[in-house]
Amino acid sequence: MFLIALKWMQALKGLLWMLGTLLTLARIAHAWALIQTYGPSPGRAIGFFGTWLVYVVGSLACLYYSVQQFL
Protein backbone atom coordinates (compact mmCIF):
# COMPACT_ATOMS: atom_id res chain seq x y z
CA MET A 1 0.00 0.00 0.00
CA PHE A 2 2.84 2.37 0.78
CA LEU A 3 4.20 1.87 -2.74
CA ILE A 4 1.02 3.42 -4.10
CA ALA A 5 1.26 6.24 -1.56
CA LEU A 6 4.88 6.89 -2.53
CA LYS A 7 3.91 6.93 -6.20
CA TRP A 8 1.22 9.53 -5.47
CA MET A 9 3.79 11.58 -3.51
CA GLN A 10 6.06 11.49 -6.58
CA ALA A 11 8.89 9.62 -4.88
CA LEU A 12 12.00 8.70 -6.83
CA LYS A 13 11.36 5.94 -9.35
CA GLY A 14 14.53 4.15 -8.27
CA LEU A 15 13.23 3.95 -4.71
CA LEU A 16 9.92 2.52 -5.87
CA TRP A 17 11.63 -0.08 -8.07
CA MET A 18 14.06 -1.02 -5.30
CA LEU A 19 11.32 -1.48 -2.70
CA GLY A 20 9.03 -3.34 -5.08
CA THR A 21 11.78 -5.68 -6.28
CA LEU A 22 13.05 -6.41 -2.77
CA LEU A 23 9.53 -7.08 -1.51
CA THR A 24 8.82 -9.46 -4.38
CA LEU A 25 12.11 -11.34 -3.89
CA ALA A 26 11.61 -11.56 -0.13
CA ARG A 27 8.09 -12.98 -0.51
CA ILE A 28 9.29 -15.50 -3.12
CA ALA A 29 12.15 -16.59 -0.83
CA HIS A 30 9.73 -17.05 2.05
CA ALA A 31 7.24 -19.05 -0.03
CA TRP A 32 9.97 -21.20 -1.58
CA ALA A 33 11.38 -22.02 1.84
CA LEU A 34 7.92 -23.00 3.08
CA ILE A 35 7.49 -25.36 0.14
CA GLN A 36 10.95 -26.94 0.53
CA THR A 37 11.28 -27.39 4.30
CA TYR A 38 9.20 -27.72 7.43
CA GLY A 39 10.05 -25.38 10.28
CA PRO A 40 12.66 -22.64 10.48
CA SER A 41 14.99 -22.21 7.52
CA PRO A 42 17.34 -19.57 6.09
CA GLY A 43 14.92 -18.83 3.23
CA ARG A 44 12.11 -18.07 5.63
CA ALA A 45 14.39 -15.80 7.65
CA ILE A 46 15.52 -13.96 4.52
CA GLY A 47 11.92 -13.55 3.45
CA PHE A 48 10.80 -12.37 6.86
CA PHE A 49 13.58 -9.85 7.41
CA GLY A 50 13.51 -8.68 3.79
CA THR A 51 9.80 -7.99 4.04
CA TRP A 52 10.17 -6.06 7.27
CA LEU A 53 13.10 -4.10 5.87
CA VAL A 54 10.90 -2.98 2.98
CA TYR A 55 8.10 -2.06 5.41
CA VAL A 56 10.42 0.04 7.57
CA VAL A 57 12.16 1.80 4.68
CA GLY A 58 8.85 2.37 2.88
CA SER A 59 7.26 3.81 6.00
CA LEU A 60 10.17 6.14 6.60
CA ALA A 61 10.06 7.23 2.95
CA CYS A 62 6.34 7.98 3.28
CA LEU A 63 7.03 10.12 6.33
CA TYR A 64 9.88 11.90 4.55
CA TYR A 65 7.88 12.68 1.41
CA SER A 66 4.82 13.76 3.38
CA VAL A 67 6.93 16.29 5.32
CA GLN A 68 8.62 17.49 2.11
CA GLN A 69 5.27 18.47 0.63
CA PHE A 70 4.71 21.01 3.39
CA LEU A 71 8.14 22.65 3.23
Sequence and secondary structure as in RCSB ss.txt:
>XXXX:A:sequence
MFLIALKWMQALKGLLWMLGTLLTLARIAHAWALIQTYGPSPGRAIGFFGTWLVYVVGSLACLYYSVQQFL
>XXXX:A:secstr
 HHHHHHHTT  HHHHHHHHHHHHHHHHHHHHHHHH SS  HHHHHHHHHHHHHHHHHHHHHHHHHHHTT 
